[in-house]
């Protein structure tokens, strides 16, 4: 006869037992909402315009690299040496200044882990960023134990650099500048950021998040690589997800001077960028002329859609990215539902507005047709970087 203790009953005293609980910070963090796939509607091709993806995909050399890859049983190079050397040649920067990450978000998380969290006095460090901006910012900042300091955008959706500078305190460790700003669209001017940097203490790290850098065409805009060369406390944060069409492989990187990059390497999880992702990224960088052609296709479609919106009387912030922000306010849900009903997936941000990525020509044309049907109440003034 067994003397084993029978399993505890799920009722009674067991229900009152103390359970494991997460850190308090988790209860205060918003959930990340990814762009949803488009609904399948009979007679219509479904298009996803909700995630700022490149509709044209990667260059042929990437597909060949994926086809030929046969080292799944081996760990990747933790230093991403070949990738960093390819990027160094492309950007004309030392490879030692580059640290790879699993997408720009992975690279951002490495950066925040290294430079923000809980101070020596037990109080949280502060991370300043514009809001609304990339919705992962409050999540990533909160997970480090640091405190978000959100500075409202200007009425045209751009960063209020004056207010951001005024928000700097002794507890500020990092400032995030998103340009073009996701989801509202405006880009930062180089002259404005130079003036901003005059007010930023050298102890504060300024991260220029440039996920959509390749889509910009206006003159006088920020180039994070130029700023990293001039300012020791600047980091350029970039990704191959958007322009290169490698969103599913997760390849991003930071470029910073050695006194910063050495700590980013320490904070980088081992093997964070897979070997197949590294090889695909190198293949893409090696064929950058073909990447540029795909980017230009997106830019051409952007200009066609923006011209169509202007003809319809729609107003929106100026965008240099591969998306446009429609400030529809309380009408955001109705517009999103209209798009869903016509097999277009767009990204609604509560009752603030809707972000729409520029996709295939047919998808963009359908979007304009729906905009022509929708009685929009847009009052957002347009800004210009031209």
Secondary structure, 3 states (H helix, E strand, C coil): CCCCCCCCCCCHHHHHCCCCCCCHHHHCCCCCCCCCCCCCCCCCCCEECCCCCCCCCCCHHHHHHHHHCCCCCCCCCCCCHHHHHHHHHHHCCCHHHEEEECHHHHHHHHHHHHHCCECCCCCECEEEEEECCCCHHHHHHHHHCCEEEEEECCCCCCCCHHHHHHCCCCCEEEEEEECCCCCCCCCCEHHHHHHHHCCCCCCCEEEEECCCHHHCCCCCECCHHHHHHHCCCEEEEEECCCCCCCCCCCCEEEECCHHHHHHHHHHCCCCCCCHHHHHHHHHHHHCHHHHHHHHHHHHHHHHHHHHHHHHHCCCCCCCCCCEEEECCHHHHHHHHHHHHHCCEECEEECCCEEEEECCCHHHHHHHHHHHHHCCCCCCCCCCCCC
